[in-house]
């Protein structure tokens, strides 16, 4: 929406999703497909980081962010938390560039807690988060992709099970799915990711079953269509996944990432569990049998309507116009 209003966008992100991964991240693919200028910010983080080579990236991230901001001279910075936001927002503050950050999850992330001092406003997804940021907080919800709002459900011959471990895939989920395929009655669309270390997509390409299709990457339109067509979704419990599943009232099995800070994915998943949409399956209990049982339980769910803000994109644009215009 900002591009439609004539704003020029520069993106700081990850060109590769993991330390030793040589494949381009889905973030990089999606951003560059929109002809947005992309800069690979090689920042580091403190949380659960013990590798000295990764810790060296912390000061380097600040230097890189400083020079990139000097080079691009943006009118404002919009951050969505995460450790890349820390050097970007703080160096932007030093340079006199105003910032807005968005708290996507119901919990208060480490990055947003730190940078909230340096931003003009903290846009929050859920009302429960307002108390964490006081008078800087403003409820806007989470921006829904236009593809989610515009896509229409296809009429399929058989029920569809959509499995995704997030944009990059999840090896532990992929491995379990491979072991369970012969016992799944659905047509299956499985987004594996394309991590060069595990080669899960290469394994998926070798599977010859009439009800199975493995893909490495789905663009925004394809991802939205898969979510809308699916009768049951197996997914991680990231902020965007939970918000979109809640908006679509989808029956789902959620497998939260166990090592994220503040156990935020589990707390995200609880929102849909309470609304009768989700079965939560912990990764420590994930195996062929538990996955099949969870899918069977999800089939019987009776989703309730979840109170959500659905015009977050418009609200975020207004904030940008107010503070950056």
C-alpha positions as CSV (number, residue, x, y, z in Angstrom):
1,X,0.0,0.0,0.0
2,X,2.9,2.4,0.7
3,X,4.2,1.7,-2.9
4,X,0.7,2.5,-4.3
5,X,0.9,5.9,-2.5
6,X,4.2,6.7,-4.2
7,X,6.6,5.8,-1.3
8,X,9.9,4.3,-2.2
9,X,10.9,1.3,-0.1
10,X,14.3,0.0,0.9
11,X,14.5,-3.4,2.7
12,X,17.0,-4.6,5.3
13,X,16.8,-8.4,5.7
14,X,18.4,-11.8,5.4
15,X,19.5,-13.0,2.0
16,X,20.1,-16.4,3.5
17,X,17.9,-17.8,6.3
18,X,20.5,-19.8,8.2
19,X,24.2,-19.5,9.0
20,X,25.5,-22.2,6.6
21,X,22.6,-22.1,4.1
22,X,23.6,-21.2,0.5
23,X,20.0,-21.0,-0.8
24,X,18.3,-17.6,-1.1
25,X,15.7,-17.0,1.7
26,X,12.0,-16.7,0.8
27,X,12.2,-13.2,2.3
28,X,14.8,-12.2,-0.3
29,X,12.9,-13.9,-3.2
30,X,9.6,-12.2,-2.3
31,X,11.1,-8.7,-1.7
32,X,13.2,-8.7,-4.9
33,X,10.2,-10.0,-6.9
34,X,8.4,-6.8,-6.0
35,X,11.4,-4.8,-7.3
36,X,12.2,-3.5,-3.9
37,X,15.8,-2.6,-3.1
38,X,17.2,-5.3,-0.8
39,X,20.2,-5.0,1.5
40,X,21.6,-8.1,3.3
41,X,22.1,-6.9,6.9
42,X,24.7,-9.2,8.6
43,X,23.7,-8.4,12.2
44,X,24.2,-10.6,15.2
45,X,22.1,-11.3,18.3
46,X,22.7,-11.9,22.0
47,X,19.9,-14.3,22.8
48,X,21.1,-17.9,22.9
49,X,24.2,-17.1,20.8
50,X,27.4,-18.8,21.8
51,X,29.4,-18.8,18.6
52,X,32.1,-16.1,18.8
53,X,31.9,-15.6,15.0
54,X,28.2,-14.8,15.3
55,X,28.8,-12.5,18.3
56,X,31.2,-10.5,16.2
57,X,28.3,-9.7,13.9
58,X,26.7,-7.6,16.7
59,X,29.0,-4.5,16.3
60,X,29.3,-5.2,12.6
61,X,25.5,-5.0,12.3
62,X,25.5,-1.5,13.9
63,X,28.2,-0.3,11.5
64,X,26.5,-1.7,8.5
65,X,23.1,-0.3,9.4
66,X,24.7,3.1,10.1
67,X,26.3,3.3,6.7
68,X,23.3,1.8,4.9
69,X,21.0,4.4,6.5
70,X,23.5,7.2,5.6
71,X,23.4,5.9,2.0
72,X,19.7,5.5,1.6
73,X,18.5,8.4,3.9
74,X,14.9,7.1,4.5
75,X,12.2,9.4,5.8
76,X,11.3,6.8,8.4
77,X,12.0,3.2,9.6
78,X,9.3,0.6,10.0
79,X,10.5,-2.4,12.0
80,X,8.8,-5.7,12.8
81,X,11.0,-6.7,15.8
82,X,13.6,-9.3,15.5
83,X,17.3,-8.7,16.0
84,X,17.9,-6.9,12.7
85,X,15.6,-4.1,14.1
86,X,18.0,-3.3,17.0
87,X,20.9,-1.9,15.0
88,X,18.7,-0.4,12.4
89,X,16.4,1.5,14.8
90,X,19.1,2.6,17.2
91,X,21.4,3.9,14.5
92,X,18.4,5.5,12.8
93,X,17.7,7.3,16.1
94,X,21.3,8.6,16.2
95,X,20.9,9.9,12.7
96,X,17.6,11.6,13.5
97,X,15.4,9.1,11.5
98,X,12.1,8.4,13.2
99,X,10.9,4.8,13.7
100,X,7.8,2.8,14.2
101,X,8.0,-0.8,15.3
102,X,5.3,-3.5,15.2
103,X,4.8,-6.1,17.9
104,X,3.5,-9.1,16.0
105,X,3.1,-11.6,18.9
106,X,1.1,-11.5,22.0
107,X,4.3,-11.4,24.1
108,X,6.9,-8.7,24.4
109,X,9.9,-9.6,22.3
110,X,13.4,-8.8,23.4
111,X,14.1,-6.6,20.4
112,X,10.9,-4.5,20.7
113,X,11.4,-4.2,24.4
114,X,14.8,-2.7,23.8
115,X,14.0,-0.4,20.9
116,X,10.7,0.8,22.3
117,X,12.7,3.6,23.9
118,X,13.9,4.8,20.5
119,X,10.6,4.6,18.5
120,X,7.7,7.0,18.1
121,X,5.0,4.3,18.3
122,X,4.7,0.6,18.9
123,X,1.9,-0.9,16.8
124,X,0.5,-4.0,18.4
125,X,-1.4,-6.9,17.0
126,X,-3.4,-8.0,20.1
127,X,-5.1,-5.8,22.8
128,X,-3.2,-7.8,25.5
129,X,0.1,-6.3,24.3
130,X,-0.9,-2.6,25.0
131,X,0.1,-2.8,28.6
132,X,3.7,-3.6,27.7
133,X,4.3,-0.3,25.9
134,X,2.1,2.3,27.7
135,X,1.2,5.4,25.8
136,X,3.5,4.5,22.9
137,X,1.2,1.5,22.0
138,X,-1.4,1.7,19.3
139,X,-3.6,-1.3,18.3
140,X,-3.5,-1.9,14.5
141,X,-3.7,-5.7,14.2
142,X,-1.4,-7.6,11.8
143,X,-1.4,-6.7,8.1
144,X,-3.2,-9.3,6.0
145,X,-1.8,-9.9,2.6
146,X,-4.1,-8.8,-0.3
147,X,-3.8,-12.3,-1.7
148,X,-5.5,-13.7,1.5
149,X,-8.3,-11.1,1.1
150,X,-8.8,-11.6,-2.6
151,X,-8.4,-15.4,-3.2
152,X,-11.4,-17.6,-3.7
153,X,-11.7,-21.3,-2.6
154,X,-11.3,-23.8,-5.4
155,X,-13.6,-26.8,-5.6
156,X,-11.4,-29.8,-5.1
157,X,-12.1,-33.5,-5.7
158,X,-10.7,-34.5,-2.3
159,X,-10.0,-32.8,1.0
160,X,-6.7,-31.0,1.1
161,X,-4.0,-31.1,3.8
162,X,-1.6,-28.2,3.5
163,X,1.7,-28.7,5.4
164,X,4.2,-26.0,5.9
165,X,7.1,-25.4,8.3
166,X,7.1,-21.7,7.6
167,X,8.7,-20.0,4.6
168,X,12.0,-21.8,5.0
169,X,10.5,-25.1,5.9
170,X,11.2,-27.2,9.0
171,X,13.3,-30.3,8.8
172,X,11.9,-32.0,11.8
173,X,8.3,-31.6,10.5
174,X,9.4,-32.6,7.0
175,X,11.0,-35.8,8.3
176,X,7.9,-36.8,10.2
177,X,5.6,-36.1,7.3
178,X,7.7,-38.3,5.0
179,X,7.3,-41.2,7.4
180,X,3.5,-40.7,7.7
181,X,2.6,-40.2,4.0
182,X,1.2,-43.6,3.4
183,X,-1.3,-43.2,6.3
184,X,-2.7,-39.8,5.3
185,X,-6.0,-40.0,3.5
186,X,-6.0,-36.4,2.2
187,X,-4.5,-34.9,-1.0
188,X,-1.3,-33.4,0.4
189,X,0.4,-30.1,-0.5
190,X,3.7,-30.0,1.4
191,X,5.9,-26.9,1.4
192,X,9.3,-28.3,2.4
193,X,11.6,-25.2,2.0
194,X,14.8,-25.5,0.1
195,X,17.5,-25.7,2.8
196,X,20.7,-26.8,1.2
197,X,21.9,-28.5,4.4
198,X,19.0,-31.1,4.7
199,X,17.9,-31.4,1.1
200,X,14.3,-32.1,2.0
201,X,12.9,-30.7,-1.2
202,X,15.2,-33.2,-3.1
203,X,13.6,-36.0,-1.1
204,X,10.1,-34.7,-1.8
205,X,10.7,-34.7,-5.5
206,X,11.5,-38.4,-5.4
207,X,8.2,-39.3,-3.7
208,X,5.8,-40.9,-6.2
209,X,2.4,-40.9,-4.6
210,X,-0.8,-39.8,-6.4
211,X,-2.0,-37.7,-3.5
212,X,1.3,-36.0,-2.7
213,X,2.8,-32.8,-4.1
214,X,6.0,-31.4,-2.6
215,X,7.1,-27.8,-3.3
216,X,10.1,-25.9,-2.0
217,X,8.6,-22.4,-2.1
218,X,5.2,-20.8,-2.6
219,X,4.9,-17.1,-3.5
220,X,2.3,-15.0,-1.8
221,X,-0.5,-15.8,-4.2
222,X,0.2,-19.6,-4.1
223,X,0.5,-19.6,-0.3
224,X,-2.8,-17.8,0.1
225,X,-4.5,-20.2,-2.2
226,X,-3.1,-23.2,-0.4
227,X,-4.4,-21.8,3.0
228,X,-7.9,-21.1,1.6
229,X,-8.2,-24.4,-0.2
230,X,-7.0,-26.5,2.7
231,X,-9.4,-28.4,5.0
232,X,-6.7,-28.9,7.6
233,X,-3.3,-27.1,7.9
234,X,-0.2,-28.3,9.7
235,X,2.0,-25.4,10.5
236,X,4.4,-23.7,12.8
237,X,2.8,-21.0,15.0
238,X,4.5,-17.8,13.8
239,X,2.6,-14.5,14.2
240,X,1.6,-14.2,10.5
241,X,0.6,-17.9,10.2
242,X,-1.6,-17.7,13.3
243,X,-3.3,-14.4,12.3
244,X,-4.1,-15.7,8.8
245,X,-5.3,-19.0,10.0
246,X,-7.5,-17.2,12.5
247,X,-8.9,-14.9,9.9
248,X,-9.7,-17.8,7.6
249,X,-11.1,-19.9,10.5
250,X,-9.0,-22.9,9.5
251,X,-8.8,-26.2,11.4
252,X,-5.1,-26.7,12.1
253,X,-2.3,-28.6,13.8
254,X,0.2,-26.1,15.2
255,X,3.8,-27.2,16.1
256,X,5.4,-24.3,17.8
257,X,9.2,-23.7,17.5
258,X,10.3,-24.6,21.1
259,X,13.5,-22.4,21.2
260,X,12.1,-19.0,20.4
261,X,12.3,-16.3,23.1
262,X,9.5,-16.1,25.6
263,X,7.9,-19.3,24.1
264,X,6.0,-16.9,21.9
265,X,5.0,-19.4,19.3
266,X,3.2,-21.6,21.9
267,X,1.4,-18.5,23.2
268,X,0.4,-17.6,19.6
269,X,-0.9,-21.1,19.2
270,X,-3.0,-20.9,22.3
271,X,-5.0,-18.0,20.8
272,X,-6.3,-20.4,18.1
273,X,-6.6,-23.3,20.5
274,X,-9.0,-21.2,22.7
275,X,-11.0,-20.3,19.6
276,X,-11.5,-24.0,18.8
277,X,-9.4,-23.9,15.7
278,X,-6.1,-25.6,16.7
279,X,-4.6,-28.7,18.1
280,X,-1.2,-27.9,19.6
281,X,1.5,-30.6,19.1
282,X,4.8,-30.0,20.9
283,X,7.9,-30.7,18.8
284,X,9.3,-32.9,21.6
285,X,6.3,-35.2,21.1
286,X,6.3,-35.0,17.3
287,X,6.4,-38.4,15.6
288,X,4.4,-40.3,13.0
289,X,1.8,-41.5,15.4
290,X,1.3,-38.2,17.2
291,X,1.1,-36.3,13.9
292,X,-1.6,-38.6,12.5
293,X,-3.6,-38.4,15.8
294,X,-3.4,-34.6,15.8
295,X,-4.7,-34.4,12.3
296,X,-7.6,-36.6,13.2
297,X,-8.4,-34.4,16.2
298,X,-8.2,-31.3,14.1
299,X,-10.8,-32.7,11.7
300,X,-13.3,-32.7,14.5
301,X,-12.7,-29.1,15.7
302,X,-15.5,-26.6,15.5
303,X,-13.9,-23.2,15.0
304,X,-15.4,-20.1,16.6
305,X,-15.2,-16.5,15.3
306,X,-12.1,-14.7,16.5
307,X,-12.3,-11.0,17.2
308,X,-9.5,-9.5,14.9
309,X,-8.5,-6.2,13.3
310,X,-8.6,-6.7,9.5
311,X,-7.6,-3.2,8.3
312,X,-4.1,-3.2,9.8
313,X,-2.4,-2.2,6.5
314,X,-4.5,0.9,6.3
315,X,-3.7,1.7,9.9
316,X,0.0,1.2,9.4
317,X,0.0,3.5,6.4
318,X,-1.7,6.2,8.4
319,X,0.9,5.9,11.1
320,X,3.7,6.2,8.5
321,X,2.0,9.3,7.0
322,X,1.6,10.9,10.4
323,X,5.2,10.4,11.6
324,X,7.2,10.2,8.3
325,X,5.3,12.4,6.0
